[in-house]
Amino acid sequence: MLPKPIRLMAQALRPRSIVASMVVLLLAGAPLAAHEFWLEVTDYKPDTGDVVAVTHFVGENFKGESFPYVGNWFQKYVIADAKQTRDAKGVDGNDPALKLTLEEPGLTILAYQSNPNAITFETWPKFLKYLNDEGLERFEALHRSSGKPLTQIQEYYTRCAKALIGVAGGKGEDRAIGLPLELVALRNPYDLAAGDRLPVRVLFKGKPAGGVLVKAFNKDTPTKPLRIRTDTAGRAEIPLLASGVYLLNAVHMMEPTGIDVKGQTYQWQSLWASLTFALP
């Protein structure tokens, strides 16, 4: 039998094309619950009229498995430029997920919000490792004090990913798109250089989220991420030590509320935010 996440994906694809349905078989061995989810583009500084491919990745340390475009897997997928915000439309089963022709000069924002999914941590050490990796150590005491189980720990999670594309110079500013957890760059990274700092703000339901760990990966040195916590205003300053492609990642955990658990008991709910861009 396929794992539960794959079975859910198969149900989502059932009414769709044969090509898209074959994706389920390809994903059967993929690490669906592995760490970061991000959007990666073939060119972060294209000229107007250029075609840019967008790939979905899930993995860790800026390396992972690519995932296709499937319309039933997300709640929101938009492209926002200086003139408009429009839906990002692809073809089920395509990998890379999108091919975009970017006609509007300036900073273009690509934003994706997945449907909720579930993960089970079979053992307490695995759950503790997850908490430590993502800066969620305070939840160890909360978990124990509330009498939650120490094995088969279930979590509901949602992915919220953004990519910043600097079209024809990339002038403009990042802004909140309305993701439940969102990383917003407070300066345009395409105006910065190696040695500068990029201020970012983490928003939870549109409000600043303090005490959240932001991990910053450079694709050239992916195993050495910077770890910086947001202040009470939800703000963190990310040192940009070198040029290259960057991935920022943040996780917010809470008691499960407002989700359809379909008779299943979940101990925690989490939101994962990512932001990708390139530093010239």
Residue pairs with C-beta under 8 A, 6 or more apart in sequence:
1 7
2 10
2 24
2 28
3 28
3 32
4 118
5 32
5 33
5 117
5 118
6 24
6 27
6 28
6 32
8 117
9 23
9 24
9 27
9 70
9 73
10 21
10 24
12 70
12 72
12 73
13 20
13 21
13 23
13 24
13 70
13 72
13 92
14 21
16 70
16 71
16 72
16 92
16 93
17 92
17 93
19 92
19 93
20 68
20 70
20 92
20 93
22 93
23 68
23 70
23 93
23 95
27 67
30 58
30 65
30 67
31 58
31 59
31 64
31 65
32 58
32 117
33 117
33 119
34 58
34 59
34 60
34 64
34 65
35 58
35 59
35 60
35 64
35 133
35 249
36 57
36 58
36 59
36 60
36 62
36 64
36 247
36 249
36 272
36 274
37 56
37 57
37 58
37 114
37 159
37 161
37 272
37 274
38 56
38 57
38 62
38 161
38 163
38 247
38 249
38 274
38 276
39 54
39 55
39 56
39 57
39 110
39 112
39 161
39 162
39 163
39 274
39 276
40 54
40 55
40 57
40 163
40 245
40 276
41 52
41 53
41 54
41 55
41 110
41 163
41 165
41 276
42 52
42 53
42 96
43 50
43 52
43 165
44 163
44 164
44 165
44 166
44 245
44 277
44 278
45 165
45 166
45 167
45 169
45 170
45 190
45 278
45 280
46 52
46 102
46 165
46 167
46 168
47 167
47 168
48 102
48 103
48 104
48 105
48 167
48 168
49 101
49 102
49 103
50 101
50 102
50 167
51 99
51 100
51 101
52 99
52 100
52 102
52 165
53 96
53 98
53 99
53 100
54 88
54 96
54 97
54 98
54 99
54 100
54 110
54 163
55 66
55 95
55 96
55 97
56 66
56 67
56 68
56 69
56 95
56 97
56 112
56 161
57 64
57 65
57 66
57 67
58 64
58 65
58 67
59 65
61 217
61 222
61 223
61 225
62 217
62 218
62 219
62 222
62 247
63 222
66 95
66 96
67 95
67 97
68 92
68 93
68 94
68 95
68 97
69 90
69 91
69 92
69 93
69 94
69 95
69 97
69 98
70 92
70 93
71 90
71 92
72 115
73 114
73 115
74 112
74 113
74 114
74 115
75 113
75 114
75 115
76 111
76 112
76 113
76 177
76 178
76 179
77 87
77 88
77 111
77 112
77 113
78 85
78 86
78 87
78 88
78 110
78 111
78 177
79 85
79 86
79 87
79 88
79 100
79 108
79 109
79 110
80 86
80 108
80 109
80 110
80 111
80 175
80 177
81 102
81 104
81 106
81 107
81 108
81 109
81 167
82 104
82 105
82 106
82 107
82 172
83 104
85 177
88 98
88 100
88 110
88 112
90 97
90 98
100 110
102 108
102 165
102 167
104 167
105 167
105 168
105 169
105 171
106 167
106 168
106 169
106 170
106 171
106 172
107 164
107 165
107 166
107 167
107 170
107 171
107 172
107 173
107 174
107 188
107 190
108 164
108 165
108 166
108 167
109 162
109 163
109 164
109 165
109 174
109 175
109 177
110 162
110 163
110 164
110 165
111 160
111 161
111 162
111 177
111 179
112 159
112 160
112 161
112 162
113 158
113 159
113 160
113 179
113 180
114 158
114 159
114 160
115 158
116 156
116 157
116 158
116 259
117 156
117 157
117 158
118 154
118 155
118 156
118 157
118 264
118 266
119 154
119 155
119 157
120 152
120 153
120 154
120 155
121 127
121 130
121 152
121 153
121 154
121 155
122 151
122 152
123 151
124 150
124 151
124 153
127 143
127 153
128 140
130 136
131 137
131 139
131 140
134 213
134 251
135 212
135 213
135 215
135 227
135 229
135 251
136 213
136 251
136 253
139 253
139 268
143 153
143 267
143 268
148 267
149 267
153 267
153 268
154 264
154 265
154 266
154 267
154 268
155 266
155 267
155 268
155 269
155 270
156 256
156 259
156 261
156 266
156 268
156 269
156 270
157 269
157 270
157 271
157 272
158 180
158 181
158 270
158 271
158 272
159 272
159 274
160 179
160 180
160 181
160 182
160 271
160 272
160 273
160 274
161 273
161 274
161 275
161 276
162 174
162 177
162 179
162 182
162 183
162 273
162 274
162 275
162 276
163 275
163 276
163 277
164 170
164 174
164 185
164 189
164 190
164 275
164 276
164 277
166 188
166 189
166 190
166 277
166 278
169 190
170 188
170 190
171 188
171 190
172 188
173 188
174 184
174 185
174 186
174 188
175 184
176 182
176 184
176 203
176 206
178 206
179 203
179 273
180 204
180 205
180 271
181 202
181 203
181 204
181 209
181 250
181 252
181 271
181 272
181 273
182 202
182 203
182 273
183 200
183 201
183 202
183 203
183 214
183 248
183 250
183 273
183 274
183 275
184 200
184 201
184 202
184 203
185 198
185 199
185 200
185 275
185 277
186 198
186 199
186 200
186 201
186 235
187 198
187 199
189 198
189 240
189 246
189 277
189 278
189 279
190 277
190 278
190 280
192 198
192 240
192 279
193 240
193 243
193 279
193 280
194 240
194 241
194 242
194 243
194 279
195 240
195 241
196 240
197 237
197 238
197 239
197 240
198 237
198 238
198 240
199 235
199 236
199 237
199 238
200 214
200 235
200 236
200 237
200 238
200 248
200 275
201 208
201 230
201 233
201 234
201 235
201 236
202 208
202 209
202 212
202 214
202 230
202 234
202 236
202 250
202 252
202 273
203 209
203 234
204 212
204 234
204 252
204 271
207 234
208 230
208 232
208 233
208 234
208 235
209 230
209 234
209 252
210 230
210 231
210 232
210 233
210 234
211 229
211 230
211 232
212 229
212 230
212 234
212 250
212 251
212 252
213 227
213 228
213 229
213 250
213 251
214 227
214 228
214 229
214 230
214 236
214 238
214 248
214 249
214 250
215 225
215 226
215 227
215 248
215 249
215 250
216 225
216 226
216 228
216 238
216 239
216 246
216 247
216 248
217 225
217 246
217 247
217 248
217 249
218 224
218 241
218 242
218 244
218 245
218 246
219 244
219 245
219 246
219 247
220 242
220 244
221 242
226 238
226 239
226 241
228 236
228 237
228 238
229 236
230 236
230 250
238 246
238 248
240 246
240 279
242 279
243 279
243 280
244 278
244 279
245 276
245 277
245 278
245 279
246 276
246 277
246 278
246 279
247 274
247 275
247 276
248 274
248 275
248 276
249 272
249 273
249 274
250 272
250 273
250 274
251 270
251 271
251 272
251 273
252 270
252 271
252 273
253 268
253 269
253 270
254 268
254 269
254 270
255 268
255 269
256 266
256 267
256 268
256 269
257 269
259 266
259 269
